[in-house]
Amino acid sequence: MQKRELARAYIPRQPYVRLFPLREALMRGTIFPNLYMPYREKDR
């Protein structure tokens, strides 16, 4: 068999700016504000 590379992980650096308060982080699903990207509903 030929030696092949199947995948390569790419992990960008995460700047540490500030944190959400714990209660808000639980509601948003992340403690890092710059990772918070809510889904938007499609226009009807």
C-alpha positions as CSV (number, residue, x, y, z in Angstrom):
1,M,0.0,0.0,0.0
2,Q,1.1,3.5,-0.6
3,K,1.6,5.8,2.3
4,R,-1.1,8.5,2.2
5,E,-2.0,11.3,4.4
6,L,-5.7,11.0,5.2
7,A,-6.3,14.3,7.1
8,R,-4.6,17.2,8.7
9,A,-6.0,19.1,11.6
10,Y,-6.0,22.9,11.5
11,I,-6.5,24.7,14.8
12,P,-6.3,28.5,14.7
13,R,-4.9,30.3,17.7
14,Q,-7.5,31.4,20.1
15,P,-6.9,34.9,21.4
16,Y,-7.7,35.2,25.1
17,V,-9.7,38.4,25.4
18,R,-12.3,38.0,28.0
19,L,-14.9,35.4,29.2
20,F,-18.6,35.3,29.4
21,P,-20.0,35.1,33.0
22,L,-20.8,31.5,33.8
23,R,-24.6,31.8,33.6
24,E,-24.4,33.5,30.2
25,A,-21.8,31.0,28.9
26,L,-24.2,28.2,29.7
27,M,-27.0,29.9,27.7
28,R,-24.7,30.5,24.8
29,G,-22.8,27.2,24.8
30,T,-19.4,28.7,25.0
31,I,-17.4,30.7,27.5
32,F,-15.4,32.5,24.8
33,P,-17.2,35.5,23.2
34,N,-15.2,35.3,20.0
35,L,-16.4,31.7,19.4
36,Y,-20.1,32.6,19.9
37,M,-21.8,32.3,16.4
38,P,-25.6,31.9,16.8
39,Y,-27.5,30.4,13.9
40,R,-29.9,32.8,12.2
41,E,-33.3,31.7,11.1
42,K,-34.0,31.9,7.4
43,D,-36.3,34.6,6.2
44,R,-39.7,33.2,5.4
